[in-house]
Amino acid sequence: MRAVGIIFSNIHDHNVPELVRVRTLGSIPFGGRYRLIDFPLSNMVNSGIDTVGIITKSNYQSLMDHVGSGKDWDLARKDGGVIILPPYGDTESSSLYTSRLEALKGITSFLFRADEEYVVMTDCDAVCRINFSEVIEQHIRNHADITLVYKKLHKDEYKEKSATTFDIKDGRIINVNYKEKLHEEICNVFTNVFVMKKSLLQSIVMDSISHNKRYFMGDVIAANLDSMKIMAYEHKGFYAGITSLQAYYDSNMKMLDHDIRNEIFGDRSVFTKIRDSAPTKYGNSAIVKNSMIADGCVIEGEVENSIIFRNVKVARGTVVKNSIIMQNTVLGENCTLNCIITDKNVVITDKKVLSGSENHPFYIGKGIMI
């Protein structure tokens, strides 16, 4: 039951244009010390998948720096391990891919070299813990051609305007509602996880090349619901889709809930790049309430309901509430921040008052001084 993993690092960059100006979606910081790619990569490692190809497209230098040789995920191996797949692959076209199927056309040699029987494909747009071994086992029991993973979400819980959802009967997908507005109270929202035999994926990719097909969901899944046995696997644990800047903010804030944080990080099985930072220093005037604070910080002000990344400095008299403060940000004295997202290396000088709202957080781009 060996499987090869494929992670798409850029497919959903358009969802959070603010955060991907200088990076790919997979390398967006999350939860104080992680990147979004840490979650699918850790899920694969914890499921026994030790050959993982990461498909890139643009702005992927920070992703390469973060993943490196893969040693922090125990993927620094002579055979298999983690492999960065550049955007220009095996096809004759020199243009960048615009869809999942086009991206797969560029990695045909990677697929043919892999000797695993199954393939698990996933994206970097979600925070969740999922055992892919269980998905593969159900896939085999059902004698399925393709298995897609979904999460039941209330339409009010999923705030985005549209989503790809499934109509399911006896575990089989009978209809795909592609990027439509949610109408039902409870919707089967696609989590962008696919499981199938590698030989079938190879056949699909070669057929798409010869027939100029572009879209995996439309040209393969929706077009073959009758001719293929396409089954559904329900993910019952926590799931947060990074579908907008608001969703990114909300997903981080959910990590402050003890039960959710314990489900995601409790057994220390989400791996990330290790950095040798000093412990965080708390001054005599520091007050911290219900927050996640990474190492290497200096906290002399007040922090409440916030996510603080590595090497952040919060000066005396400064109050930070309901905010996400990314790495190497410096907050001067007597500032007030509420519902703010600062990217890396931001400097906010003394006596500034900045506020967004829980339904509209205010974002400050990388390297900006205010």
C-alpha positions in Angstrom: 0.0 0.0 0.0 2.9 2.3 -0.8 2.0 5.8 -2.0 3.8 8.8 -3.5 2.7 12.3 -2.5 2.2 15.3 -4.7 1.7 18.8 -3.1 0.6 21.8 -5.2 2.2 24.8 -3.6 0.7 27.6 -5.8 -2.7 26.4 -7.1 -4.7 28.8 -4.8 -2.4 31.8 -4.8 -5.2 34.0 -6.1 -7.1 33.5 -2.8 -4.7 35.6 -0.7 -3.0 38.0 -3.1 -1.9 40.2 -0.2 0.2 37.4 1.3 1.7 35.9 -1.9 3.3 39.0 -3.4 6.7 37.8 -2.2 6.0 34.1 -1.6 4.0 31.1 -2.7 0.9 30.0 -0.8 2.7 27.0 0.7 5.3 29.3 2.5 2.7 31.6 4.1 3.5 31.8 7.9 0.9 30.3 10.2 0.3 29.7 13.9 3.4 31.4 15.2 6.2 29.2 13.8 4.8 27.1 10.9 4.2 27.5 7.2 1.1 26.3 5.4 3.1 23.5 3.6 4.0 22.0 7.0 0.5 20.6 7.4 0.2 18.5 4.1 3.8 17.6 4.3 3.5 16.4 7.9 0.3 14.6 7.1 2.1 12.7 4.4 5.1 11.8 6.6 2.8 10.7 9.5 0.9 8.5 6.9 4.1 6.7 5.9 4.5 8.5 2.6 8.3 9.1 2.1 8.4 10.3 -1.5 6.8 13.7 -1.9 7.0 16.0 -5.0 6.2 19.6 -4.4 5.0 21.4 -7.6 6.0 25.0 -7.7 5.2 27.9 -10.0 6.5 31.3 -8.9 8.0 33.1 -5.9 9.1 29.8 -4.5 12.6 30.7 -3.2 11.2 31.0 0.4 9.6 27.6 0.0 12.8 26.0 -1.1 14.7 27.7 1.8 12.0 26.4 4.3 11.8 22.8 3.0 15.5 22.5 2.2 16.6 18.9 2.0 13.6 17.8 4.0 15.5 16.7 7.0 13.1 18.4 9.5 10.4 16.0 8.1 12.8 13.0 8.0 12.7 13.2 4.2 16.4 13.7 3.5 16.9 10.4 1.8 19.0 8.9 -1.1 15.9 7.3 -2.5 12.6 9.3 -2.5 12.4 12.0 0.0 11.2 15.5 -0.9 11.6 16.7 -4.4 11.0 20.3 -5.6 9.4 20.2 -9.0 9.9 23.4 -11.0 7.2 25.0 -13.1 8.8 24.1 -16.4 8.8 20.4 -16.7 8.5 17.7 -19.4 6.2 19.5 -21.8 7.4 21.4 -24.8 5.4 24.5 -23.8 7.5 27.2 -22.1 4.4 28.9 -20.5 3.5 28.6 -16.8 0.6 26.2 -16.0 -2.8 27.7 -15.2 -4.5 24.6 -13.8 -3.9 21.5 -11.9 -4.0 19.2 -14.9 -1.5 21.5 -16.8 0.8 21.3 -13.7 0.6 17.5 -13.8 1.5 17.5 -17.5 4.8 19.1 -16.5 5.8 16.3 -14.0 5.2 13.2 -16.1 8.8 12.0 -15.7 8.4 12.2 -11.9 5.3 10.1 -12.1 6.9 7.5 -14.3 10.0 7.3 -12.1 8.0 6.6 -8.9 7.5 2.9 -8.2 4.7 3.4 -5.6 1.2 1.9 -6.5 -0.9 4.8 -5.2 -0.7 8.6 -5.4 -2.1 11.2 -2.9 -2.5 14.7 -4.2 -3.2 17.7 -2.0 -2.9 21.4 -1.8 -1.5 23.9 0.7 -4.7 25.8 1.3 -5.9 24.1 4.4 -5.0 23.5 8.1 -6.0 20.1 9.2 -4.7 16.7 10.4 -5.6 13.8 8.2 -4.3 10.2 8.0 -3.9 9.5 4.3 -3.4 5.8 5.1 -7.0 5.6 6.2 -8.1 7.3 3.0 -6.1 4.8 0.9 -7.5 1.9 2.9 -11.1 3.0 2.3 -10.2 3.6 -1.4 -9.1 0.0 -1.7 -12.1 -1.4 0.2 -14.5 0.5 -2.1 -12.6 -0.7 -5.2 -12.7 3.0 -6.2 -11.1 4.5 -9.2 -10.7 7.9 -7.5 -11.4 8.9 -3.9 -11.9 12.6 -3.0 -11.9 13.9 0.6 -14.6 16.3 1.8 -15.6 18.0 5.0 -19.2 18.7 6.1 -19.5 22.4 6.8 -22.5 24.6 7.6 -22.9 27.3 5.0 -22.6 30.0 7.8 -19.4 28.3 8.9 -17.9 28.5 5.4 -18.0 32.3 4.8 -16.7 32.3 1.2 -18.9 33.2 -1.7 -18.4 29.9 -3.5 -16.9 26.4 -3.1 -16.6 23.1 -4.8 -19.1 20.7 -3.2 -20.4 17.2 -3.8 -23.7 15.4 -3.9 -23.1 12.0 -2.5 -25.2 8.8 -2.5 -24.0 5.6 -0.7 -20.5 7.0 -0.5 -20.3 7.7 -4.2 -20.1 11.2 -5.8 -23.0 11.6 -8.1 -22.7 15.3 -8.8 -20.0 18.0 -8.6 -21.0 21.6 -7.9 -18.0 23.5 -9.1 -17.3 26.8 -7.4 -20.9 27.6 -6.8 -22.6 29.5 -4.0 -23.5 27.4 -1.1 -27.3 26.8 -1.0 -27.7 23.8 1.4 -27.5 24.2 5.2 -24.9 21.5 5.4 -22.5 21.2 2.4 -19.9 18.6 1.4 -17.0 20.9 0.8 -14.1 19.5 -1.2 -10.7 19.6 0.6 -8.6 19.3 -2.5 -7.3 15.8 -1.6 -7.3 13.1 -4.3 -6.3 9.4 -4.0 -6.0 7.0 -6.9 -3.6 4.5 -8.4 -0.5 6.0 -10.0 -1.2 4.1 -13.2 -4.6 5.7 -13.5 -3.2 9.2 -12.9 -0.5 8.5 -15.6 -3.3 7.5 -18.0 -5.3 10.6 -17.2 -2.4 12.9 -17.7 -1.4 11.3 -21.0 -5.0 11.4 -22.2 -5.3 15.1 -21.3 -2.1 15.9 -23.3 -3.4 14.2 -26.4 -6.9 15.7 -26.1 -5.8 19.2 -24.8 -7.8 18.9 -21.5 -7.0 21.5 -18.9 -9.1 21.1 -15.7 -8.9 18.1 -13.4 -12.2 18.7 -11.7 -14.2 19.6 -14.8 -12.5 17.5 -17.6 -11.7 14.5 -15.5 -13.9 14.2 -12.3 -17.2 15.8 -13.4 -16.9 14.3 -16.9 -16.5 10.7 -15.6 -18.9 10.4 -12.7 -20.8 7.6 -14.6 -17.8 5.8 -16.2 -15.6 5.8 -13.2 -16.2 4.8 -9.6 -15.5 8.1 -7.8 -15.9 7.8 -4.1 -15.9 10.2 -1.2 -14.1 10.1 2.1 -15.4 12.3 5.0 -12.8 14.1 7.1 -14.3 14.5 10.5 -11.6 16.4 12.3 -10.9 20.1 12.3 -10.5 21.8 8.9 -9.8 25.4 8.1 -9.5 26.5 4.4 -7.3 29.4 3.6 -9.6 30.9 1.0 -9.1 34.6 1.7 -7.2 37.0 3.9 -10.2 36.9 6.3 -10.2 33.1 6.3 -6.4 33.3 7.1 -7.1 35.6 10.0 -10.0 33.5 11.3 -8.0 30.2 11.0 -5.1 31.7 13.0 -7.5 33.0 15.7 -9.0 29.5 16.0 -5.6 28.2 17.1 -6.2 30.1 20.4 -9.0 27.6 21.2 -7.5 25.0 23.5 -9.3 22.0 22.0 -8.6 23.0 18.4 -4.9 23.8 19.2 -4.6 20.5 20.9 -6.1 18.6 18.0 -3.7 20.2 15.5 -0.5 20.5 17.5 -1.0 18.4 20.6 1.2 15.4 19.8 3.9 17.5 18.2 3.4 15.8 14.9 3.3 18.9 12.8 6.9 19.3 11.7 8.6 22.5 10.6 12.1 24.0 10.0 14.0 24.1 13.3 15.6 27.5 14.2 18.0 28.0 17.0 16.3 31.0 18.6 16.7 32.0 22.2 13.7 31.7 24.6 11.3 34.6 24.6 12.1 37.3 27.2 9.2 38.8 29.2 9.8 42.2 30.8 8.6 43.3 34.2 5.7 45.2 32.6 4.7 42.4 30.2 1.1 41.1 30.3 0.1 38.1 28.1 -3.4 36.7 27.9 -4.7 33.8 25.7 -1.9 34.1 23.0 0.6 32.0 21.1 4.1 33.4 21.3 7.0 31.9 19.5 10.6 31.8 20.6 13.1 34.7 20.3 10.7 37.4 21.2 11.0 40.3 23.6 7.7 41.2 25.2 7.5 44.3 27.4 4.0 45.4 26.6 0.6 43.8 26.6 -0.5 40.9 24.3 -4.0 39.5 24.3 -5.7 37.0 21.9 -2.9 37.2 19.4 -0.4 35.1 17.4 3.2 36.3 17.8 5.9 34.9 15.5 9.6 34.5 16.1 11.9 37.5 17.0 9.1 40.0 17.5 9.7 43.0 19.8 6.8 44.5 21.7 8.0 47.6 23.5 6.8 49.0 26.8 3.4 50.5 26.9 2.3 48.9 23.6 -1.0 46.9 23.5 -1.6 44.2 20.9 -5.0 42.6 20.7 -6.6 40.1 18.3 -3.7 40.4 15.9 -1.2 38.3 13.9 2.4 39.7 14.2 4.8 37.9 11.8 8.5 37.3 12.2 11.0 40.1 13.0 8.3 42.8 13.5 9.3 45.6 15.8 6.5 47.5 17.7 7.6 50.8 19.3 6.5 52.2 22.6 2.9 53.2 23.5 1.3 51.8 20.4 -2.1 50.2 20.2 -2.9 47.5 17.6 -6.2 45.7 17.2 -7.1 43.2 14.5 -3.9 43.8 12.6 -1.9 41.4 10.4 1.7 42.5 10.0 3.9 40.6 7.5 7.6 40.0 8.2 10.1 42.7 9.1 7.5 45.4 9.7 8.4 48.4 11.9 5.7 50.4 13.7 7.2 53.5 15.4 6.1 54.9 18.8 2.6 56.1 19.6 0.8 54.6 16.6 -2.8 53.5 16.9 -3.9 51.0 14.2 -7.1 49.1 14.1 -9.1 46.9 11.9 -12.0 44.7 12.9 -12.7 41.0 13.4 -14.6 41.0 10.1 -12.0 43.1 8.3 -8.5 42.8 9.6 -6.0 45.4 8.5 -2.9 44.1 6.7 0.6 45.7 6.7 2.9 44.4 4.0 6.4 42.9 4.4 9.1 45.4 5.3 6.8 48.4 5.7 7.6 51.1 8.3 4.8 53.1 9.8 
